Amino acid sequence: MMTENTVNDLLVQVKNLKMYFPVPGDNPFRNDYLRAVDDVTLDIYKGEVLGLVGESGCGKSTLGNTILHLLKPTAGTVEFEGQDLSTLSAGDMKSMRRKIQMIFQDPSASLNPRRTIGNALLEPFRIHKIGTPKEREDRINFLINRVGLSEYHLSRYPHELSGGQKQRVSIARALTLNPEIIVCDEAVSALDVSIQAQVIDLLEDLQKDFNLTYLFISHDLSVVYYISDRVAVMYLGKVIELGSKDSVFERTLHPYSKALISAIPKVDPDQVRERIILQGDLPSPVKPPSGCRFHVRCNQCMEICKEETPEFKEYETGHFVACHLYENR
Ligand code: SF4
């Protein structure tokens, strides 16, 4: 886990990133745009776990995919170790992909049902033409044991494994080529609670052992609190609060983050929080509300909030927020 970030630790720099999808609009001659990611700027530092939270549909998975350039951004840049990913040739991008891996929510969907686990783990080596047969075998044997399975599982098919075991295989596969960063997209959300805890502990151990960096995307704030060093809160395509885990959870600024955090159950009955119930549903990202996008649900909305978009500003060292309540301070 990280304690302090420096410019030298910078691994990924996301600047003004936008990902819009054309959708049929009211005007039959012109598309509307679903603004899934709308002007996101953030940094990810080497060796940290950056948690990304928000309601489903807020754009967090799209942000993860756009950072990986699995989706071509509409605008903005993603720099990995100082290199703008959009400027890389197809060959260089393929090499870069070895350093950037992903773990998805549904391990069944990411494993071919007709291939054994051993074959699934060999795939990255084949794609990138890396390693002798002996090196591949040694690495796969090491990893299958490191994620808590055994060589026995290499000859099994996905349907013969439990959900937790399949997710362990996905983790092993993400690790085969020694990545720098892993985007974990709701990586434990589909698992039973007891299995979730085991997989989170495994991810945490691997992060320390291999000095990995995680972008940990989840709608579950308790999980994000447990594993993250810093936390970014996303609402309707925008990051609206970002800071260290303690600053975001203990000195929460944005009314939306406060509402999300108020819903986390406390174990200690003397520390029960007052629950803030969010009004209404997440508005459409095709026609987001004017001004502050949260204003139609905010219990502290002011006149200015309906007209002017608040800037994403540093309120205290390393703690950023986009809210008119904290301007001019
Ligand atoms: Fe609420 Fe206004 Fe802050 Fe938006 S800018 S979160 S509407 S107080």
py3Dmol code that shows the C-alpha trace and the ligand (Angstrom):
import py3Dmol

protein = """\
ATOM      1  CA  MET A   1       0.000   0.000   0.000  1.00  0.00           C
ATOM      2  CA  MET A   2       1.196   3.487  -0.816  1.00  0.00           C
ATOM      3  CA  THR A   3       1.661   6.331   1.596  1.00  0.00           C
ATOM      4  CA  GLU A   4       2.818   9.271  -0.505  1.00  0.00           C
ATOM      5  CA  ASN A   5       2.654   9.951  -4.244  1.00  0.00           C
ATOM      6  CA  THR A   6       5.323  11.694  -6.298  1.00  0.00           C
ATOM      7  CA  VAL A   7       5.455  12.669  -9.954  1.00  0.00           C
ATOM      8  CA  ASN A   8       8.044   9.909 -10.454  1.00  0.00           C
ATOM      9  CA  ASP A   9       5.493   7.372  -9.250  1.00  0.00           C
ATOM     10  CA  LEU A  10       3.030   8.426 -11.927  1.00  0.00           C
ATOM     11  CA  LEU A  11       1.978   5.408 -13.989  1.00  0.00           C
ATOM     12  CA  VAL A  12      -1.197   6.495 -15.787  1.00  0.00           C
ATOM     13  CA  GLN A  13      -2.234  10.052 -16.507  1.00  0.00           C
ATOM     14  CA  VAL A  14      -5.785  10.566 -17.753  1.00  0.00           C
ATOM     15  CA  LYS A  15      -6.493  14.041 -19.129  1.00  0.00           C
ATOM     16  CA  ASN A  16      -9.917  15.404 -20.107  1.00  0.00           C
ATOM     17  CA  LEU A  17     -11.034  11.963 -21.238  1.00  0.00           C
ATOM     18  CA  LYS A  18     -14.390  11.714 -23.017  1.00  0.00           C
ATOM     19  CA  MET A  19     -16.197   8.660 -24.328  1.00  0.00           C
ATOM     20  CA  TYR A  20     -19.436   9.450 -26.135  1.00  0.00           C
ATOM     21  CA  PHE A  21     -21.610   6.901 -27.945  1.00  0.00           C
ATOM     22  CA  PRO A  22     -23.938   8.025 -30.747  1.00  0.00           C
ATOM     23  CA  VAL A  23     -27.608   7.164 -30.103  1.00  0.00           C
ATOM     24  CA  PRO A  24     -30.722   7.994 -32.176  1.00  0.00           C
ATOM     25  CA  GLY A  25     -31.978  11.434 -31.191  1.00  0.00           C
ATOM     26  CA  ASP A  26     -35.274  13.359 -31.419  1.00  0.00           C
ATOM     27  CA  ASN A  27     -34.018  14.838 -34.704  1.00  0.00           C
ATOM     28  CA  PRO A  28     -33.992  11.975 -37.279  1.00  0.00           C
ATOM     29  CA  PHE A  29     -31.100  13.625 -39.146  1.00  0.00           C
ATOM     30  CA  ARG A  30     -28.780  14.020 -36.194  1.00  0.00           C
ATOM     31  CA  ASN A  31     -27.545  11.668 -33.486  1.00  0.00           C
ATOM     32  CA  ASP A  32     -27.610  12.423 -29.806  1.00  0.00           C
ATOM     33  CA  TYR A  33     -24.664  11.308 -27.720  1.00  0.00           C
ATOM     34  CA  LEU A  34     -24.591   9.179 -24.604  1.00  0.00           C
ATOM     35  CA  ARG A  35     -21.880  10.843 -22.549  1.00  0.00           C
ATOM     36  CA  ALA A  36     -20.632   7.796 -20.664  1.00  0.00           C
ATOM     37  CA  VAL A  37     -17.342   9.478 -19.700  1.00  0.00           C
ATOM     38  CA  ASP A  38     -17.342  13.241 -19.804  1.00  0.00           C
ATOM     39  CA  ASP A  39     -14.115  15.111 -19.183  1.00  0.00           C
ATOM     40  CA  VAL A  40     -12.367  12.938 -16.606  1.00  0.00           C
ATOM     41  CA  THR A  41      -8.888  13.868 -15.395  1.00  0.00           C
ATOM     42  CA  LEU A  42      -7.057  11.684 -12.893  1.00  0.00           C
ATOM     43  CA  ASP A  43      -3.676  10.142 -12.128  1.00  0.00           C
ATOM     44  CA  ILE A  44      -2.851   6.592 -11.103  1.00  0.00           C
ATOM     45  CA  TYR A  45       0.386   6.061  -9.196  1.00  0.00           C
ATOM     46  CA  LYS A  46       2.672   3.015  -9.250  1.00  0.00           C
ATOM     47  CA  GLY A  47       1.866   0.489  -6.557  1.00  0.00           C
ATOM     48  CA  GLU A  48      -1.423   2.026  -5.457  1.00  0.00           C
ATOM     49  CA  VAL A  49      -4.974   0.741  -5.458  1.00  0.00           C
ATOM     50  CA  LEU A  50      -7.265   3.412  -6.838  1.00  0.00           C
ATOM     51  CA  GLY A  51     -10.893   2.547  -6.094  1.00  0.00           C
ATOM     52  CA  LEU A  52     -13.506   3.849  -8.536  1.00  0.00           C
ATOM     53  CA  VAL A  53     -17.054   3.874  -7.171  1.00  0.00           C
ATOM     54  CA  GLY A  54     -20.488   5.022  -8.229  1.00  0.00           C
ATOM     55  CA  GLU A  55     -23.966   3.733  -8.985  1.00  0.00           C
ATOM     56  CA  SER A  56     -24.364   1.322 -11.886  1.00  0.00           C
ATOM     57  CA  GLY A  57     -24.671   3.275 -15.135  1.00  0.00           C
ATOM     58  CA  CYS A  58     -22.408   6.117 -13.936  1.00  0.00           C
ATOM     59  CA  GLY A  59     -19.716   5.258 -16.508  1.00  0.00           C
ATOM     60  CA  LYS A  60     -17.074   3.620 -14.328  1.00  0.00           C
ATOM     61  CA  SER A  61     -16.650   0.463 -16.469  1.00  0.00           C
ATOM     62  CA  THR A  62     -16.553   2.595 -19.628  1.00  0.00           C
ATOM     63  CA  LEU A  63     -13.874   4.727 -18.003  1.00  0.00           C
ATOM     64  CA  GLY A  64     -11.850   1.560 -17.252  1.00  0.00           C
ATOM     65  CA  ASN A  65     -12.218   0.332 -20.834  1.00  0.00           C
ATOM     66  CA  THR A  66     -11.328   3.734 -22.255  1.00  0.00           C
ATOM     67  CA  ILE A  67      -8.232   4.008 -20.060  1.00  0.00           C
ATOM     68  CA  LEU A  68      -7.146   0.629 -21.473  1.00  0.00           C
ATOM     69  CA  HIS A  69      -7.958   1.882 -24.983  1.00  0.00           C
ATOM     70  CA  LEU A  70     -10.300  -1.062 -25.496  1.00  0.00           C
ATOM     71  CA  LEU A  71     -12.542   1.818 -26.566  1.00  0.00           C
ATOM     72  CA  LYS A  72     -11.149   4.651 -28.659  1.00  0.00           C
ATOM     73  CA  PRO A  73     -11.752   7.850 -26.693  1.00  0.00           C
ATOM     74  CA  THR A  74     -13.905  10.587 -28.218  1.00  0.00           C
ATOM     75  CA  ALA A  75     -11.475  13.145 -26.810  1.00  0.00           C
ATOM     76  CA  GLY A  76      -8.716  13.479 -24.248  1.00  0.00           C
ATOM     77  CA  THR A  77      -5.590  11.433 -23.624  1.00  0.00           C
ATOM     78  CA  VAL A  78      -4.337   8.501 -21.602  1.00  0.00           C
ATOM     79  CA  GLU A  79      -0.600   8.399 -20.944  1.00  0.00           C
ATOM     80  CA  PHE A  80       1.015   5.227 -19.670  1.00  0.00           C
ATOM     81  CA  GLU A  81       4.528   5.773 -18.292  1.00  0.00           C
ATOM     82  CA  GLY A  82       4.527   9.085 -20.172  1.00  0.00           C
ATOM     83  CA  GLN A  83       3.466   7.625 -23.546  1.00  0.00           C
ATOM     84  CA  ASP A  84       0.213   8.766 -25.108  1.00  0.00           C
ATOM     85  CA  LEU A  85      -1.573   5.501 -25.971  1.00  0.00           C
ATOM     86  CA  SER A  86      -3.352   7.067 -28.957  1.00  0.00           C
ATOM     87  CA  THR A  87      -0.005   7.687 -30.682  1.00  0.00           C
ATOM     88  CA  LEU A  88       1.193   4.073 -30.499  1.00  0.00           C
ATOM     89  CA  SER A  89       1.365   1.872 -33.581  1.00  0.00           C
ATOM     90  CA  ALA A  90      -0.628  -1.383 -33.540  1.00  0.00           C
ATOM     91  CA  GLY A  91       2.590  -3.308 -32.740  1.00  0.00           C
ATOM     92  CA  ASP A  92       3.587  -0.977 -29.903  1.00  0.00           C
ATOM     93  CA  MET A  93       0.045  -1.089 -28.535  1.00  0.00           C
ATOM     94  CA  LYS A  94       0.198  -4.890 -28.504  1.00  0.00           C
ATOM     95  CA  SER A  95       3.437  -4.751 -26.485  1.00  0.00           C
ATOM     96  CA  MET A  96       1.893  -2.169 -24.175  1.00  0.00           C
ATOM     97  CA  ARG A  97      -1.081  -4.471 -23.536  1.00  0.00           C
ATOM     98  CA  ARG A  98       1.245  -6.895 -21.775  1.00  0.00           C
ATOM     99  CA  LYS A  99       1.647  -4.288 -19.063  1.00  0.00           C
ATOM    100  CA  ILE A 100      -2.060  -3.496 -18.737  1.00  0.00           C
ATOM    101  CA  GLN A 101      -4.428  -6.328 -17.872  1.00  0.00           C
ATOM    102  CA  MET A 102      -8.056  -6.636 -16.877  1.00  0.00           C
ATOM    103  CA  ILE A 103     -10.139  -8.864 -14.613  1.00  0.00           C
ATOM    104  CA  PHE A 104     -13.858  -8.876 -15.400  1.00  0.00           C
ATOM    105  CA  GLN A 105     -16.920  -9.407 -13.248  1.00  0.00           C
ATOM    106  CA  ASP A 106     -18.016 -12.658 -14.846  1.00  0.00           C
ATOM    107  CA  PRO A 107     -15.135 -15.140 -15.043  1.00  0.00           C
ATOM    108  CA  SER A 108     -17.339 -17.618 -16.981  1.00  0.00           C
ATOM    109  CA  ALA A 109     -17.734 -15.129 -19.823  1.00  0.00           C
ATOM    110  CA  SER A 110     -13.984 -14.527 -20.059  1.00  0.00           C
ATOM    111  CA  LEU A 111     -13.040 -18.244 -20.190  1.00  0.00           C
ATOM    112  CA  ASN A 112     -13.650 -20.291 -23.316  1.00  0.00           C
ATOM    113  CA  PRO A 113     -15.851 -23.270 -22.241  1.00  0.00           C
ATOM    114  CA  ARG A 114     -14.135 -25.544 -24.801  1.00  0.00           C
ATOM    115  CA  ARG A 115     -10.619 -24.880 -23.571  1.00  0.00           C
ATOM    116  CA  THR A 116      -8.973 -26.333 -20.491  1.00  0.00           C
ATOM    117  CA  ILE A 117      -7.702 -23.981 -17.804  1.00  0.00           C
ATOM    118  CA  GLY A 118      -4.132 -24.801 -18.855  1.00  0.00           C
ATOM    119  CA  ASN A 119      -4.916 -23.693 -22.398  1.00  0.00           C
ATOM    120  CA  ALA A 120      -6.563 -20.505 -21.148  1.00  0.00           C
ATOM    121  CA  LEU A 121      -3.395 -19.673 -19.230  1.00  0.00           C
ATOM    122  CA  LEU A 122      -1.204 -20.427 -22.244  1.00  0.00           C
ATOM    123  CA  GLU A 123      -3.139 -18.015 -24.449  1.00  0.00           C
ATOM    124  CA  PRO A 124      -1.343 -14.777 -23.440  1.00  0.00           C
ATOM    125  CA  PHE A 125       2.036 -16.441 -24.123  1.00  0.00           C
ATOM    126  CA  ARG A 126       0.839 -17.540 -27.558  1.00  0.00           C
ATOM    127  CA  ILE A 127      -0.631 -14.157 -28.464  1.00  0.00           C
ATOM    128  CA  HIS A 128       2.544 -12.334 -27.501  1.00  0.00           C
ATOM    129  CA  LYS A 129       4.881 -15.132 -28.675  1.00  0.00           C
ATOM    130  CA  ILE A 130       6.719 -15.188 -25.347  1.00  0.00           C
ATOM    131  CA  GLY A 131       8.689 -17.920 -23.578  1.00  0.00           C
ATOM    132  CA  THR A 132       9.934 -21.412 -24.332  1.00  0.00           C
ATOM    133  CA  PRO A 133       7.562 -24.319 -23.603  1.00  0.00           C
ATOM    134  CA  LYS A 134       9.459 -24.964 -20.338  1.00  0.00           C
ATOM    135  CA  GLU A 135       9.294 -21.297 -19.276  1.00  0.00           C
ATOM    136  CA  ARG A 136       5.567 -21.192 -20.025  1.00  0.00           C
ATOM    137  CA  GLU A 137       4.956 -24.387 -18.075  1.00  0.00           C
ATOM    138  CA  ASP A 138       6.975 -23.176 -15.069  1.00  0.00           C
ATOM    139  CA  ARG A 139       5.201 -19.817 -15.023  1.00  0.00           C
ATOM    140  CA  ILE A 140       1.741 -21.390 -15.292  1.00  0.00           C
ATOM    141  CA  ASN A 141       2.496 -23.929 -12.548  1.00  0.00           C
ATOM    142  CA  PHE A 142       3.791 -21.142 -10.319  1.00  0.00           C
ATOM    143  CA  LEU A 143       0.769 -18.921 -10.914  1.00  0.00           C
ATOM    144  CA  ILE A 144      -1.905 -21.616 -10.544  1.00  0.00           C
ATOM    145  CA  ASN A 145      -0.457 -22.427  -7.127  1.00  0.00           C
ATOM    146  CA  ARG A 146      -0.005 -18.763  -6.236  1.00  0.00           C
ATOM    147  CA  VAL A 147      -3.722 -18.087  -6.732  1.00  0.00           C
ATOM    148  CA  GLY A 148      -4.656 -20.992  -4.444  1.00  0.00           C
ATOM    149  CA  LEU A 149      -5.355 -23.714  -7.031  1.00  0.00           C
ATOM    150  CA  SER A 150      -3.114 -26.599  -8.178  1.00  0.00           C
ATOM    151  CA  GLU A 151      -1.762 -28.320 -11.290  1.00  0.00           C
ATOM    152  CA  TYR A 152      -4.820 -30.595 -11.083  1.00  0.00           C
ATOM    153  CA  HIS A 153      -6.989 -27.666 -12.230  1.00  0.00           C
ATOM    154  CA  LEU A 154      -4.963 -27.115 -15.418  1.00  0.00           C
ATOM    155  CA  SER A 155      -6.613 -30.079 -17.150  1.00  0.00           C
ATOM    156  CA  ARG A 156     -10.133 -29.099 -15.999  1.00  0.00           C
ATOM    157  CA  TYR A 157     -12.697 -27.174 -18.064  1.00  0.00           C
ATOM    158  CA  PRO A 158     -14.328 -23.957 -16.782  1.00  0.00           C
ATOM    159  CA  HIS A 159     -17.666 -25.676 -16.058  1.00  0.00           C
ATOM    160  CA  GLU A 160     -15.873 -28.003 -13.618  1.00  0.00           C
ATOM    161  CA  LEU A 161     -14.783 -25.064 -11.427  1.00  0.00           C
ATOM    162  CA  SER A 162     -16.733 -22.956  -8.927  1.00  0.00           C
ATOM    163  CA  GLY A 163     -17.204 -19.205  -9.482  1.00  0.00           C
ATOM    164  CA  GLY A 164     -14.432 -18.395  -7.005  1.00  0.00           C
ATOM    165  CA  GLN A 165     -12.039 -20.865  -8.635  1.00  0.00           C
ATOM    166  CA  LYS A 166     -12.790 -19.411 -12.085  1.00  0.00           C
ATOM    167  CA  GLN A 167     -12.038 -15.915 -10.796  1.00  0.00           C
ATOM    168  CA  ARG A 168      -8.732 -17.212  -9.401  1.00  0.00           C
ATOM    169  CA  VAL A 169      -7.942 -18.529 -12.914  1.00  0.00           C
ATOM    170  CA  SER A 170      -8.774 -15.079 -14.367  1.00  0.00           C
ATOM    171  CA  ILE A 171      -6.391 -13.523 -11.863  1.00  0.00           C
ATOM    172  CA  ALA A 172      -3.648 -16.020 -12.774  1.00  0.00           C
ATOM    173  CA  ARG A 173      -4.191 -15.261 -16.462  1.00  0.00           C
ATOM    174  CA  ALA A 174      -3.972 -11.519 -15.845  1.00  0.00           C
ATOM    175  CA  LEU A 175      -0.629 -12.109 -14.112  1.00  0.00           C
ATOM    176  CA  THR A 176       0.991 -14.344 -16.740  1.00  0.00           C
ATOM    177  CA  LEU A 177       2.895 -11.583 -18.529  1.00  0.00           C
ATOM    178  CA  ASN A 178       3.963  -9.599 -15.434  1.00  0.00           C
ATOM    179  CA  PRO A 179       1.642  -6.595 -15.874  1.00  0.00           C
ATOM    180  CA  GLU A 180       2.206  -3.186 -14.286  1.00  0.00           C
ATOM    181  CA  ILE A 181      -1.458  -2.411 -13.757  1.00  0.00           C
ATOM    182  CA  ILE A 182      -4.628  -4.496 -13.534  1.00  0.00           C
ATOM    183  CA  VAL A 183      -8.073  -3.001 -14.009  1.00  0.00           C
ATOM    184  CA  CYS A 184     -10.410  -5.033 -11.773  1.00  0.00           C
ATOM    185  CA  ASP A 185     -13.920  -4.349 -13.079  1.00  0.00           C
ATOM    186  CA  GLU A 186     -16.432  -5.488 -10.422  1.00  0.00           C
ATOM    187  CA  ALA A 187     -14.017  -8.415 -10.011  1.00  0.00           C
ATOM    188  CA  VAL A 188     -15.694  -9.796  -6.879  1.00  0.00           C
ATOM    189  CA  SER A 189     -19.290  -8.590  -7.354  1.00  0.00           C
ATOM    190  CA  ALA A 190     -20.601 -11.893  -8.761  1.00  0.00           C
ATOM    191  CA  LEU A 191     -19.133 -13.988  -5.930  1.00  0.00           C
ATOM    192  CA  ASP A 192     -20.703 -15.112  -2.644  1.00  0.00           C
ATOM    193  CA  VAL A 193     -19.730 -12.883   0.268  1.00  0.00           C
ATOM    194  CA  SER A 194     -17.391 -15.437   1.907  1.00  0.00           C
ATOM    195  CA  ILE A 195     -15.647 -16.109  -1.432  1.00  0.00           C
ATOM    196  CA  GLN A 196     -15.492 -12.347  -2.098  1.00  0.00           C
ATOM    197  CA  ALA A 197     -13.426 -11.871   1.063  1.00  0.00           C
ATOM    198  CA  GLN A 198     -10.996 -14.642   0.034  1.00  0.00           C
ATOM    199  CA  VAL A 199     -10.536 -13.223  -3.477  1.00  0.00           C
ATOM    200  CA  ILE A 200     -10.041  -9.685  -2.135  1.00  0.00           C
ATOM    201  CA  ASP A 201      -7.401 -10.980   0.295  1.00  0.00           C
ATOM    202  CA  LEU A 202      -5.720 -12.782  -2.611  1.00  0.00           C
ATOM    203  CA  LEU A 203      -5.741  -9.612  -4.759  1.00  0.00           C
ATOM    204  CA  GLU A 204      -4.276  -7.655  -1.853  1.00  0.00           C
ATOM    205  CA  ASP A 205      -1.494 -10.212  -1.278  1.00  0.00           C
ATOM    206  CA  LEU A 206      -0.625 -10.307  -4.987  1.00  0.00           C
ATOM    207  CA  GLN A 207      -0.553  -6.521  -5.150  1.00  0.00           C
ATOM    208  CA  LYS A 208       2.034  -6.398  -2.366  1.00  0.00           C
ATOM    209  CA  ASP A 209       4.077  -9.371  -3.643  1.00  0.00           C
ATOM    210  CA  PHE A 210       4.310  -8.163  -7.255  1.00  0.00           C
ATOM    211  CA  ASN A 211       4.130  -4.411  -6.546  1.00  0.00           C
ATOM    212  CA  LEU A 212       1.064  -4.189  -8.769  1.00  0.00           C
ATOM    213  CA  THR A 213      -1.141  -1.204  -9.398  1.00  0.00           C
ATOM    214  CA  TYR A 214      -4.918  -1.703  -9.421  1.00  0.00           C
ATOM    215  CA  LEU A 215      -7.752   0.387 -10.733  1.00  0.00           C
ATOM    216  CA  PHE A 216     -10.453  -1.275  -8.649  1.00  0.00           C
ATOM    217  CA  ILE A 217     -13.908  -0.560 -10.068  1.00  0.00           C
ATOM    218  CA  SER A 218     -16.880  -1.433  -7.855  1.00  0.00           C
ATOM    219  CA  HIS A 219     -20.336  -0.251  -6.865  1.00  0.00           C
ATOM    220  CA  ASP A 220     -19.655  -1.677  -3.373  1.00  0.00           C
ATOM    221  CA  LEU A 221     -18.142   0.973  -1.125  1.00  0.00           C
ATOM    222  CA  SER A 222     -17.300  -1.477   1.678  1.00  0.00           C
ATOM    223  CA  VAL A 223     -15.105  -3.474  -0.698  1.00  0.00           C
ATOM    224  CA  VAL A 224     -13.504  -0.307  -2.077  1.00  0.00           C
ATOM    225  CA  TYR A 225     -12.838   0.945   1.464  1.00  0.00           C
ATOM    226  CA  TYR A 226     -11.165  -2.329   2.352  1.00  0.00           C
ATOM    227  CA  ILE A 227      -8.745  -2.533  -0.576  1.00  0.00           C
ATOM    228  CA  SER A 228      -8.090   1.030  -1.823  1.00  0.00           C
ATOM    229  CA  ASP A 229      -5.387   3.596  -1.066  1.00  0.00           C
ATOM    230  CA  ARG A 230      -7.243   6.370  -2.880  1.00  0.00           C
ATOM    231  CA  VAL A 231     -10.841   6.594  -3.988  1.00  0.00           C
ATOM    232  CA  ALA A 232     -12.510   8.334  -6.945  1.00  0.00           C
ATOM    233  CA  VAL A 233     -16.289   8.799  -6.840  1.00  0.00           C
ATOM    234  CA  MET A 234     -18.029   8.966 -10.206  1.00  0.00           C
ATOM    235  CA  TYR A 235     -21.439  10.411 -11.015  1.00  0.00           C
ATOM    236  CA  LEU A 236     -23.037  10.500 -14.466  1.00  0.00           C
ATOM    237  CA  GLY A 237     -19.800  10.387 -16.446  1.00  0.00           C
ATOM    238  CA  LYS A 238     -17.748  12.659 -14.188  1.00  0.00           C
ATOM    239  CA  VAL A 239     -15.396  12.105 -11.266  1.00  0.00           C
ATOM    240  CA  ILE A 240     -16.862  14.360  -8.568  1.00  0.00           C
ATOM    241  CA  GLU A 241     -14.569  13.550  -5.627  1.00  0.00           C
ATOM    242  CA  LEU A 242     -11.091  12.055  -5.403  1.00  0.00           C
ATOM    243  CA  GLY A 243      -8.679  11.651  -2.544  1.00  0.00           C
ATOM    244  CA  SER A 244      -7.014   9.308  -0.101  1.00  0.00           C
ATOM    245  CA  LYS A 245      -9.316   6.667   1.319  1.00  0.00           C
ATOM    246  CA  ASP A 246      -9.324   8.405   4.707  1.00  0.00           C
ATOM    247  CA  SER A 247     -10.074  11.849   3.286  1.00  0.00           C
ATOM    248  CA  VAL A 248     -12.938  10.604   1.094  1.00  0.00           C
ATOM    249  CA  PHE A 249     -14.491   8.375   3.769  1.00  0.00           C
ATOM    250  CA  GLU A 250     -13.765  10.422   6.917  1.00  0.00           C
ATOM    251  CA  ARG A 251     -13.831  14.019   5.597  1.00  0.00           C
ATOM    252  CA  THR A 252     -16.311  13.530   2.789  1.00  0.00           C
ATOM    253  CA  LEU A 253     -17.065  16.691   0.812  1.00  0.00           C
ATOM    254  CA  HIS A 254     -19.474  16.046  -2.051  1.00  0.00           C
ATOM    255  CA  PRO A 255     -23.170  15.554  -1.146  1.00  0.00           C
ATOM    256  CA  TYR A 256     -23.341  12.543  -3.488  1.00  0.00           C
ATOM    257  CA  SER A 257     -20.354  10.841  -1.829  1.00  0.00           C
ATOM    258  CA  LYS A 258     -21.925  11.597   1.568  1.00  0.00           C
ATOM    259  CA  ALA A 259     -25.129   9.848   0.504  1.00  0.00           C
ATOM    260  CA  LEU A 260     -23.251   6.794  -0.793  1.00  0.00           C
ATOM    261  CA  ILE A 261     -21.109   6.540   2.326  1.00  0.00           C
ATOM    262  CA  SER A 262     -24.120   6.980   4.646  1.00  0.00           C
ATOM    263  CA  ALA A 263     -25.510   3.721   3.235  1.00  0.00           C
ATOM    264  CA  ILE A 264     -22.517   1.613   4.392  1.00  0.00           C
ATOM    265  CA  PRO A 265     -23.531  -0.419   7.458  1.00  0.00           C
ATOM    266  CA  LYS A 266     -21.373   0.226  10.565  1.00  0.00           C
ATOM    267  CA  VAL A 267     -20.366  -2.705  12.736  1.00  0.00           C
ATOM    268  CA  ASP A 268     -20.205  -0.549  15.893  1.00  0.00           C
ATOM    269  CA  PRO A 269     -23.815   0.324  16.970  1.00  0.00           C
ATOM    270  CA  ASP A 270     -22.524   3.516  18.718  1.00  0.00           C
ATOM    271  CA  GLN A 271     -21.316   4.852  15.381  1.00  0.00           C
ATOM    272  CA  VAL A 272     -24.516   4.574  13.387  1.00  0.00           C
ATOM    273  CA  ARG A 273     -24.567   7.177  10.586  1.00  0.00           C
ATOM    274  CA  GLU A 274     -27.632   9.094   9.600  1.00  0.00           C
ATOM    275  CA  ARG A 275     -28.695   7.579   6.286  1.00  0.00           C
ATOM    276  CA  ILE A 276     -29.064  10.088   3.435  1.00  0.00           C
ATOM    277  CA  ILE A 277     -31.639   8.784   0.991  1.00  0.00           C
ATOM    278  CA  LEU A 278     -30.952   9.844  -2.587  1.00  0.00           C
ATOM    279  CA  GLN A 279     -34.026  11.167  -4.348  1.00  0.00           C
ATOM    280  CA  GLY A 280     -34.900   9.852  -7.808  1.00  0.00           C
ATOM    281  CA  ASP A 281     -32.886   7.753 -10.218  1.00  0.00           C
ATOM    282  CA  LEU A 282     -29.670   8.465 -12.064  1.00  0.00           C
ATOM    283  CA  PRO A 283     -30.651  10.890 -14.879  1.00  0.00           C
ATOM    284  CA  SER A 284     -29.997   9.930 -18.503  1.00  0.00           C
ATOM    285  CA  PRO A 285     -26.408  10.444 -19.660  1.00  0.00           C
ATOM    286  CA  VAL A 286     -27.864  11.401 -23.064  1.00  0.00           C
ATOM    287  CA  LYS A 287     -29.477  14.526 -21.651  1.00  0.00           C
ATOM    288  CA  PRO A 288     -27.666  15.185 -18.379  1.00  0.00           C
ATOM    289  CA  PRO A 289     -29.025  17.960 -16.122  1.00  0.00           C
ATOM    290  CA  SER A 290     -27.598  21.450 -16.680  1.00  0.00           C
ATOM    291  CA  GLY A 291     -25.022  22.927 -14.312  1.00  0.00           C
ATOM    292  CA  CYS A 292     -24.082  20.409 -11.643  1.00  0.00           C
ATOM    293  CA  ARG A 293     -25.355  17.050 -12.908  1.00  0.00           C
ATOM    294  CA  PHE A 294     -26.278  16.063  -9.364  1.00  0.00           C
ATOM    295  CA  HIS A 295     -28.462  19.123  -8.730  1.00  0.00           C
ATOM    296  CA  VAL A 296     -31.789  17.367  -9.363  1.00  0.00           C
ATOM    297  CA  ARG A 297     -31.014  14.942  -6.495  1.00  0.00           C
ATOM    298  CA  CYS A 298     -28.956  17.156  -4.185  1.00  0.00           C
ATOM    299  CA  ASN A 299     -30.325  18.188  -0.783  1.00  0.00           C
ATOM    300  CA  GLN A 300     -28.006  21.228  -0.729  1.00  0.00           C
ATOM    301  CA  CYS A 301     -28.746  22.529  -4.226  1.00  0.00           C
ATOM    302  CA  MET A 302     -28.359  26.302  -4.744  1.00  0.00           C
ATOM    303  CA  GLU A 303     -29.426  28.485  -7.688  1.00  0.00           C
ATOM    304  CA  ILE A 304     -25.910  28.520  -9.163  1.00  0.00           C
ATOM    305  CA  CYS A 305     -25.888  24.702  -9.205  1.00  0.00           C
ATOM    306  CA  LYS A 306     -28.650  24.633 -11.831  1.00  0.00           C
ATOM    307  CA  GLU A 307     -26.677  26.764 -14.276  1.00  0.00           C
ATOM    308  CA  GLU A 308     -22.936  26.437 -13.741  1.00  0.00           C
ATOM    309  CA  THR A 309     -20.916  23.248 -13.844  1.00  0.00           C
ATOM    310  CA  PRO A 310     -18.670  23.194 -10.765  1.00  0.00           C
ATOM    311  CA  GLU A 311     -14.948  22.857 -11.462  1.00  0.00           C
ATOM    312  CA  PHE A 312     -13.058  19.824 -10.216  1.00  0.00           C
ATOM    313  CA  LYS A 313     -10.666  21.508  -7.768  1.00  0.00           C
ATOM    314  CA  GLU A 314      -8.193  20.580  -5.048  1.00  0.00           C
ATOM    315  CA  TYR A 315      -9.869  21.455  -1.736  1.00  0.00           C
ATOM    316  CA  GLU A 316      -7.072  20.214   0.507  1.00  0.00           C
ATOM    317  CA  THR A 317      -3.809  18.496  -0.451  1.00  0.00           C
ATOM    318  CA  GLY A 318      -4.664  15.554  -2.690  1.00  0.00           C
ATOM    319  CA  HIS A 319      -8.416  15.854  -2.028  1.00  0.00           C
ATOM    320  CA  PHE A 320     -10.411  17.069  -5.046  1.00  0.00           C
ATOM    321  CA  VAL A 321     -14.102  17.882  -5.368  1.00  0.00           C
ATOM    322  CA  ALA A 322     -16.492  19.317  -7.947  1.00  0.00           C
ATOM    323  CA  CYS A 323     -19.110  21.201  -5.937  1.00  0.00           C
ATOM    324  CA  HIS A 324     -20.089  24.880  -5.625  1.00  0.00           C
ATOM    325  CA  LEU A 325     -20.236  24.503  -1.825  1.00  0.00           C
ATOM    326  CA  TYR A 326     -16.440  24.473  -1.734  1.00  0.00           C
ATOM    327  CA  GLU A 327     -15.648  27.262  -4.167  1.00  0.00           C
ATOM    328  CA  ASN A 328     -13.967  30.479  -2.947  1.00  0.00           C
ATOM    329  CA  ARG A 329     -12.497  28.694   0.051  1.00  0.00           C
TER     330      ARG A 329
END
"""
ligand_1 = """\
8
SF4
Fe -25.209 19.897 -4.703
Fe -24.671 22.226 -5.862
Fe -22.691 20.760 -4.886
Fe -23.984 19.989 -7.049
S -22.717 21.811 -6.867
S -23.423 18.728 -5.349
S -26.053 20.639 -6.605
S -24.336 21.722 -3.723
"""
view = py3Dmol.view(width=600, height=400)
view.addModel(protein, "pdb")
view.setStyle({"model": 0}, {"cartoon": {"style": "trace"}})
view.addModel(ligand_1, "xyz")
view.setStyle({"model": 1}, {"stick": {}})
view.zoomTo()
view.show()
